[in-house]
Amino acid sequence: MADIPRLRSLFTHHPDYSDLTPVQYADGLAWLLKQGLVTPNGRPLVRVGGHDGRGKAAAFNIAQVRWTAAAEDARSETGAAGEQAVLRLLEENGSAHVIHVAALSDAYGYDVHAESPEGAVGHIEVKATTDPTRLTVHLTRHECEVMRRDPDWLLAAVLIGAHGDALNVVTVGREWLSLVAPEDTDRRGRWESACFSVPDYVLTRGVVRADGRRMVPDAVAPFMPVWGLSQAPSVLSM
């Protein structure tokens, strides 16, 4: 178990934790200390990923935290598989200048830069899931800000199969995302990430710009009747 100074250094310097600032991590630690979830010597009161609810956590009626490294690894693998699936679709269907910018930096606010054979540019944020029953996506504040100022930005959602292949690819309407994205209502509070439960009527089959130009031909985009979609091709609103 690492102590607080080591964790602070990790959060400050490791790229996997760059989605939040050091000040935000410090604010989180202050809140945990205030709630009594971290002891004064820097030890957690709640046992993460344990097998029982006994001990101090149970004494304070604190729920067990259900987090495991395996589950986190599975989420990361699903996300990576979604990005690779979109890259393959673009490259195999004639797109020029396909760049996996997420492998370079998180600062872009999207995962893939691509140009269609007709010259249309797509700045594609990829969200992947293995759940065919509902589509839920998480966006950071930075991703939403890029969406609002970049006309080439689009959100592609990918259903990943058991072998890491894409079973379904759709585009989420950016007008709807802009409408339902949270807003700051007080200067003392600032949202940093949001979860969206996406309805079927804002989905369009394939990888499609807001102006209707397709980054991947409709005929080759994988499609399954999931997330409330029917067998009909892309007739849903952007």
N, C-alpha and C positions, 0 to 999 in steps of 0.2 A: 504494500500500500504506500503510495507516494504521499509526502507531506505537502502542505500548502505552497511553499516556495517552489517546489519542483513542478507541481501542477500549474502554477502561475507561469513558469517559464515555458512549459509545454503549450499552454493555451496561447501564449504570446508569439511563439516562434514556429510552431508546427503548422504546415499549410492546411491540414485537415480541419483546423479549428479557426480558420481565418474568416468564417462567416460572421463572427461577432468580434467586437473590439475588446481590447484589454479592460477598458472601463466597464463594459457590459458584464464581462466575467467577474470583475471586482464587485459590481452591484449585486450579481447573483450570489456571490459568497457572503456579502453582507446580509442579504435576506436569509440565507440558510443559517447563519450564526444567530440572527435575530429570532428565528423560529425555533431555535434549539436543535436543529437537525445536524449541526456540526459542533463538536465539543471545542472548548477553548484551545486545546492542543492540536486541533486540525483533523480530528478523526470523525468519520461519518457516524451519525446515530442510527441511520437506516442501513441495513445490510442489503446491498444491491445484488440481485441474482441468487439469493440464498434459498434454502429449501424449507425454512420454517419461519414462523412469525414470533418466536420467543425472544426474550431479552429486553433490552431497553426500548426498542421500537414498539413491542407489544405493550410494555408498561405505560407508554405515552399514547397508546391507541393510534399509532402511525401505521398506515398500510404498507405492506411489503412492496418494494419496487420490483416490477417484473421486467428486467432488462438482462439480456445475455449477449455476450460477444458473438455467438453464433447467429442470433437474430439480426444483429447490426451488420455482420458480414453478408448475410443473405440479402438485406436491403441494398447494400453497396453493389453486390453482384447483379441484382436486378437492374439497378440504375445504369451500370456499365453495359449490360447486355442491350438495354434500350438504345443507348447512344450508338453502339456498334451496329445495331440493326438499321438505324436510320442512315448511318454512314454507308452501309452496304447498299441500301436502296438507292441512294443518290449516286454512288460511284458506278453501280451496275447499269444505271439507266441514263448515262451520258452527261451527268452534271460535271461542270468544270470548276476547278479551284475549290474542291471540297476540303475544308480544313477543320479538324477537330480542336477548336479553340479552347474547349474546357480542359484539354490535356496541357495547355500552356498556362492558363490563368483563369481564376474565377471572376476576374474584373469585367469580362465582356458582358455578363448578364444573359448569356445564352451559350449553348454547347457546340453548335456546328454552324460554320459559314459555308454557303454553297451558292452556285449559280446554275440555273437550268440551261439546257441547250439553247433556249430562246433568249437567254440573257437576264432572266428574272433572278433577283438576289433574295436569298432567304437566310435570316439569322434565327436559327432554330433552337429553341429551348426544348429539351426532350425530358419527358416524365414517363417512367415505366412502372408497370405493376404486374402482378401475377393474379390479380383478382378480377374474374370476368363478370362479377355480379354488380359492381358499382365502380365508378371512376372518381377517385379522390386524388387531388394533386396539391402539393405544397409549393408555394412561391415565396421567395424572399422579397424584402422591400426593394432591394437593388434590381432584381429581375422585373418587378412591376414598374419601377421607374424607367428602366430601359424600354420596356414594352410601350410606355406612354409617349416616349420621345422618338422611337425608332420605327419608321413605317415598314421596315423589312422584317421586324421581329414577329415570330409566330411560335405557338406552343403545340408541339406534336406529342400525343399520348400513345404509348405503345403497350400492348398486351404481350407479355413474354411467356412462351411455352416452356415445357419441362427441360428442353435441351437448349434454351437460350435463344430460340428463334422468335421472330415477330409473328404473332397470330393475327394481330389487328393493329392498324395505325390510323389515327384520326387527328384532326386539328381542332383545337378548342377556340371558339370565337373570341377574339380579343376585345370586341365591344362589350361582350358580357363580362369578361374578366375585369375590364376597366370599371364597369358599373358596380360590381359587387366587391371590388377590392376595398379594404378598410381605409379609413382616413383618420389622421390624428385630430383629436378633438380638444386637446389641451397641450400646451407647450411643455408640461411636466411629464408627459407620456408620449412614447413613440413606438409604433408597431414595427417589428423587424421581420416577421414571417406570418403567413396566413395559410389556412387549409381551405380548399374549395371542393365542395361536393358538386360535381359537374352534371347538369341535366342533359338528356339526349338531344334536345332541340338546339343546342349550341355546338354540336359536333358535325364535322364534315369529313367524309372519308378521304384518306390520303394525307399528303403534306401540301398544304394550300396557303398561299399568301392571302392577306386580307382583301386584296383586289381581285381574287378569284384565280390568279395564275398559279398553275400547279408545278411544284418542284419535282414531283414524281408522277409519271403517267397514271391515270386512274386505273387502267387495266392491270397494272402490275402491283398496285398497292394491296397488301394483304387485308382481307376483310372478313370479319365474323359478326354474326348478329348478337353482340354482347352490349352491356351498358345501356340497354333499352333500345338499341338500334334494330332495325328490321333488315331483311335481305335486300331491300332496295338500295341502289347505289347512292352516291352523295347528293342528297336533295335537301339536307338540313342547313339551317341558317348559320352563316358565319357571325 
